[in-house]
Amino acid sequence: MKGFLEFVREQGVVGLATGFILGGAVSKVVTSLVTDIINPVLGIVLGAAGGLETAVIRIGSIEIMLGNFLGVLINFIIIAMVVYFGVKGLGLDKLDKKKIK
């Protein structure tokens, strides 16, 4: 048990779990932002009647779901930017220092 507690203290497992939970919450907020606000506006700009998700490219008898892909890509880019600027803004990139033994 003592070894496990040392591992938790040294490796920051509690901080990792907190970050994981907050990351899930940020992901939901960003997904809502992209789905409910950005996609409809882009749908109007790109001429897709039902929003960005309905934008497709038809080649013969197949449909390429371009709108759905663009929505997921925008979602990823916003989450990546939030994480990057959050880590940089809070100075968390300087917290992890190598142990000296």
N, C-alpha and C positions, 0 to 999 in steps of 0.2 A: 504494500500500500504506500509506503514511504517513497519508493521509486516512482510510482505513478504520480504522486503529488509533486515531486520534483520535476517530472516531465511536463506536467501542466503549467507549472510556474515558469520553467525555462523556455518552453516552446510557445507560450502565449495562446494556448488552446481556447481559453475563455474569450480572448480578443478575436480569435478566428471565428468562433461561433457567433459572436456579436456582429462581426462584419458580414458573415453569411446571412444572418437574419435581416440586417439593414440592406444588404444587397438585393434580397428578395423584395423588400418593400420598395426600393428605388426602381427596380425592374417593373413592378406593377404600375407605378406612377408614370414612368416613361412609356410603357405600353399603352396606357390610357391616353396620354398626350398624343402619341403618334396615331392611334386608332381613331380617337374622337375629335381631334383638332387638325393635325397636320394632313392626314390622309384625305379628308373631305375637301380641304382647300386645294391640295395637289390634284385631286380628282376633277375639280372645276377647271383648274389651269390646264390640265392635260386632256380635258374633254370626256372624262369617264363619268357617266350619268350617276352612278351609285357610289361614287367615291373611288379612291385609288385601288381598293381591293378588286373592283370589277374591271379594271383596265386589263385587256387581253390583246394579244397579237394573234391573229388567225393566219395560219399558213395551210392552205388546203383544208383538210378536215380536222386539223389539230388546233388546239388553243394553248398558247403559252401564257401562263398566268403571271404576267409581268408586274401587275399591280401588287399582288400579294408579296412577291419577292422584294419589290422596292420598299414596301411597308416594313418588312422584317429587317432589311438593310438599314433603313433610317432608324429603326428602333435600336439596332446594334451600335450604330455610330453615336447616337445620343447617350446610350449607357456608357460606352467607352469614354466619351468626353466627360461625363459626370464623374466617373471613377478617376480619370486622370487628373482633372482639375481639383477634385476633392482631395486626393492624396497630396498633390502639390500645394494646394491652398492651405491645408492644415499642417503641412510640414511632416506628414507621416512617412515620407520617403527617407527621412533622416533618422527615424527612430531605430530601425534595425541596425545594430552594430555587431560586428563579429566578436565572438567571445575570445578573450585572451586567456589561454590556460598556462 
